[in-house]
Amino acid sequence: MCLKALRHWVARAGIQKHITWHCARHSCGTNLLSNGANIKTVASILGHSGLAHTEKYTRAVDSLKQAAIDSMPPLNI
């Protein structure tokens, strides 16, 4: 029944590609991180037991890496 609901939502959204629950879960985690959510919060939402699993999602979010670097204060050497 859950798969049927997912297919219905995908069709209503006009998405033309094959979407699984895993894809939806990964997209959720990636979108949360992209929009500034704390990695610990995302891990909790996704039900991960540790941060190691959630850190995989950050690989897809290069802008977060750049933002982290940009947040460092300038060095006056």
N, C-alpha and C positions, 0 to 999 in steps of 0.2 A: 504494500500500500504506500509506503514511503517513496519508493521509486516512482510510482505513478504520480504522486504529488510533485516530485521534483521535475518530471517530464512536463507536467502541466505548467509549472512556473517558468521553466525554460522556454516553452512555446509562447506563453503570454508575454515574455520579455523580448521575443523576437530573435532569440539566439539560435543560430543555425548549426551549431556544432554539438558534438556528443559531450554532455556534462554528467559527471558522476558525483556522488556525495563527497568523494575525496577531493575532486576539483573545487566544489563549492566550499568545502572546509578550508582548503588551501587559499582560495581567493579571499575568504573572510579574514583569515589570519594576516595575509599580505596587506589587505586594505586597512585593517586596523593599525598595523605598524606604519603604513604609509601616511596615515592621518594623525600620527603622533602618539598613539597609545603606547603605554609602557610595556616592555617585553614580558614582565612578570604578570601583568594583567592579561595580556593575550594568552600566555601559557595557561593561566587559570581558566579563561573562557573556553579554550580548546580542550581542556582536561589533561594537559600534559603534566607528567609527574615531575619534570625538571625543565630547566631552560635549554638543555642541549637539543631537544626536539624542536623547540620554538625558534632557536637560532637559525635553523635551516630556512625559515621563512624570510629572514633578513637578507639572505643572498639575493632575493628577487627585488629587493628594495635598495637600489644603489643610491637613491636620493637621501636615504637615511644615513648612509655612510658619509656622504658629502656634507650633510648637515652637521654630523658629529664633528667632523674635522673643522668645519667653519665655526663651530661654537667655541673652539679653543681661543684663548686670548692671544693677541699678537706677541711675538717675542721681540724684545728690543735688544738686539745684540750689537 
